[in-house]
Amino acid sequence: MVLSLAPLLRDAGVDPADAIVIRHAYVALHERTGSRGLHPNSTDAEILAYTSNQGVDGFPVTPPRYWVVFIKEGGSEARLWSVVENHGEVGGDGTRREFGIERTNLMPELAGRLVIRWRAPRSWWMRATTAQAYPVTGIADAEPIPFPGFDELILGYADLQAVMREPRFASWRTALGAVKGVYLITDTKDGRQYVGKADGADSISGRWAAYAANGHGSNRDLIGLDPSSFRFSVLRVFDPATPETVINTAESHYKRALDTRVHGLNAN
């Protein structure tokens, strides 16, 4: 039995009745808007901007909530780029329409890996109720993503969950599992911050895995908050042999420096 797109959409919680499927091709110019097209080295931001601009003709008058975006590959195949959420039309100039769209955390483990056969070469978009029958021709192994270093590490909550779950982030988990340290959680909705530590038997990976699992990591100060707006970063790392007293002192310093007891999320 051939695997189709339908069960993958269903498992991701995407209702085909509330979604369209798009296949972009590499072109010099956007044929409907005249804006710059896509090329093999287009960034995610460029692909998102390209997707957000649509012509006034040939596109749904009221597009659905989800757009499952593929990039053309070969003659009749398409590789998944991302699933985006449409928040409605936000502008236009009579020849184009601009939509407020953002990438979601739906099907992230299949992004760049899932390839389907596109049976309608003349159609660049279609209702997901039609595309769900398209066969899956391959799911490639995920390419490993190099660890960026502790100083460059800033993760949203969805990113944190991916790092703790997906094989392509194995080197990240290894690096975070090799150190103890002091970390920062920022609630980007209001700017409040929480300083935490990984000491004793815990590595930073161990502590962050707990946050990825339930959003609060059993920290009473964070229970009840929406973790989707959390951002995680590392303030300082320590060798696993570092005494807990040294890590405690560093944690207290950052709480004072960032004033997280009075104006943040630390209760003590």
MARLOSE-261032 format. One record per residue (C-alpha): x, y, z. Coordinates in steps of 0.25 Angstrom, whole numbers, padded with zeros to 4 digits, always signed. Each point is the difference from the previous one (the first is absolute). Last residue first. Example, Ala and Ser with C-alpha at 12.3 -4.5 7.8 and 13.67 -1.06 7.14 Angstrom:
2
+0055-0004+0029-0006-0014+0002
This chain:
268
+0054+0135+0182-0013+0001-0007+0007+0001-0014-0009+0005-0011+0005+0014-0002-0001+0014+0005+0003-0002+0015+0007-0014+0000+0005+0001-0015+0008+0013+0003+0009-0004-0012+0013+0002+0008-0006-0005+0013-0005-0013-0006+0013-0001-0008+0008+0001+0012-0009-0010+0008+0002-0010-0012+0015+0002+0001+0001-0003+0015-0009-0012-0002+0010-0006-0011+0012+0002+0009-0008-0006+0012-0003-0012-0009+0014-0004-0001+0006+0000-0015+0003-0014-0004-0010+0000-0012+0008+0012-0006-0008+0013+0001-0008+0008-0010-0005+0014+0001-0012+0009-0005-0007-0011-0009-0012+0004-0008-0015-0004-0001-0012+0008-0005-0014-0002+0005-0012+0004-0008-0006-0014-0002+0003-0003+0015-0014+0006+0004+0001+0002+0015-0007-0008+0010+0012-0006+0007+0012+0009-0003+0003+0005+0014-0003-0014+0006+0012-0006-0009-0005-0014-0003+0007+0001-0014-0010+0010-0004-0004-0002-0014-0003-0015+0002+0009-0009-0008+0009+0011-0006+0002+0006+0013+0005-0014+0006+0009-0001-0012+0006+0013+0004+0004-0005+0013+0007-0012-0005+0007+0007-0011+0005+0010+0009+0006-0011+0008-0007-0005+0013+0007-0009+0010+0003+0011+0009-0001+0013-0008-0008+0006-0011-0004+0014+0003-0012+0010-0002-0002+0014-0002-0014+0005-0004-0003+0012-0008-0012+0009-0002+0000+0007-0014-0015+0000-0001-0004-0009-0012+0014-0004-0002+0001-0008+0013+0015-0002+0002+0006-0012+0005+0015+0001+0004+0010-0010+0003+0011-0003+0011+0009-0012-0002+0003-0015-0001+0007-0005-0012+0002-0013-0008-0015-0002-0003-0001+0013-0007+0010-0004-0010-0005-0014-0002-0014+0006-0001+0005+0010-0011+0007-0011-0007-0012-0009-0001-0008+0012-0006-0003-0007-0014-0006-0012+0008-0012+0008+0005-0005+0000+0014+0007+0010+0009+0004+0009-0011-0014+0000-0005-0007+0003+0013+0010+0012+0002-0003+0005-0014-0015+0000+0004+0003+0008+0013+0009+0010-0007+0015-0002+0001+0012+0009+0001+0014-0007-0001+0010+0009-0005+0009+0001+0012-0002-0015+0003+0006-0004-0014-0007-0002-0013-0002-0015+0001+0000-0005-0015-0013-0005-0006+0000-0014-0004-0007-0002-0013-0013-0008+0002-0001-0013-0007-0009+0001-0013-0015-0003+0000-0003-0005-0014-0011-0001-0011-0012+0003+0008-0012-0001-0009-0010+0011-0002-0014-0003+0006+0001+0011+0010+0002+0010-0012-0015+0000-0003-0006+0003+0014+0013+0008+0001-0006+0010-0010+0009+0004-0011+0012+0008-0003+0010+0001-0011-0008-0007-0010+0005-0003-0014+0008-0012+0005-0012-0007+0006+0005-0013+0006+0010+0005+0009+0007-0012+0006+0004+0002+0014+0013+0003+0007+0002+0001+0016+0013+0003+0005+0002+0015-0001-0010+0002+0011-0005-0014+0005+0004+0002+0015-0006+0013+0000-0014-0005-0004-0008+0011+0007+0009+0010+0008-0006+0011-0008+0006+0011-0009-0007+0013-0001-0010+0006-0010-0005+0014-0001-0005+0001-0014+0004+0010-0011-0009+0001-0013+0005+0004-0013-0004+0007-0012-0009+0011+0007+0010+0004+0010-0001-0009+0011-0001-0001+0015-0002-0009+0013-0008-0011-0005-0003-0011+0010+0007-0007+0012+0005-0011-0009+0008-0011+0007+0012-0006-0006+0004-0015-0002+0015-0001-0005+0009-0003-0011-0005-0014-0005+0007-0005-0012-0007-0001-0014+0000-0010-0011-0004+0000-0014+0011+0004-0009+0012+0002+0010-0003+0007+0014-0011+0010+0001+0000+0007+0014-0011-0004+0009-0009+0009+0009-0012-0005+0008-0009+0012+0002-0009+0000+0013-0011+0009+0003-0008+0000-0012+0001+0010-0012-0012+0010-0002+0000+0004-0014+0008-0012-0004+0012+0002-0010-0001+0002-0015-0002+0015+0000+0004+0010+0010+0015-0004-0001+0006-0006+0013+0011+0005+0009+0001-0008+0013+0007-0011-0006+0012+0009-0005+0001+0006+0013+0001-0014+0007+0010-0005-0011+0009+0012+0002-0001-0002+0016+0004-0015-0002+0012+0004-0008+0001-0001-0015+0012-0008-0005-0007-0009-0010-0007+0012-0006-0013+0007+0002-0007+0012-0007+0002+0015+0001-0013+0007-0001-0008+0001-0013-0013-0003+0008-0006-0012-0008+0012-0005-0007+0009+0001+0012+0014+0003-0006+0012-0008-0003-0007-0013+0002+0003-0012+0009-0013-0008+0002-0010+0001+0011-0010-0011+0003-0012+0004+0009-0010-0009+0008-0012+0006+0005-0006-0002+0014-0013+0001+0008-0007-0012-0006+0013-0008+0000-0001+0002+0016+0015+0001+0004+0002-0007+0014+0014-0005-0003-0005-0015+0000-0011+0004-0010+0009+0007-0010+0010-0012+0001-0012-0009-0002-0005+0007-0013+0014+0002-0007-0001-0014-0006+0008-0013+0004-0001-0010-0011-0006-0014+0004
